[in-house]
Amino acid sequence: PRVVVLEVANALEGARPGMVSLPEMDALSRSCGYSLVHTVAHDAVFVRADVVQAAAERGMPLRRAGDLAFHLRREALRSELMSQVEPHVLSYDIDMAWGRFESLSAADPDA
């Protein structure tokens, strides 16, 4: 398949019985020719490497494909925000904070 969505242990919780951690699944997916492109809570989206390359060649790069550290940082930010806000404003706050995070990441790739 070109895209695989897998359930993994929450990136911040680590592995639990019966679940594989995000870093472990990332390593396995790389060995099978896939790149991590998106995470949210327990879901991780992997895209086949040739699809990632084809997208880049056509001017549509998946900027954070394969960047495990970035995805772990984003999940940490998401978790922090979720613990601080009311459920009805959660979506808005995450979008606002994510915009700030993207700006910082663009200015400092190690952020």
Order of alpha helices (4+ residues) and beta strands (2+ residues): beta-alpha-beta-beta-alpha-alpha-alpha
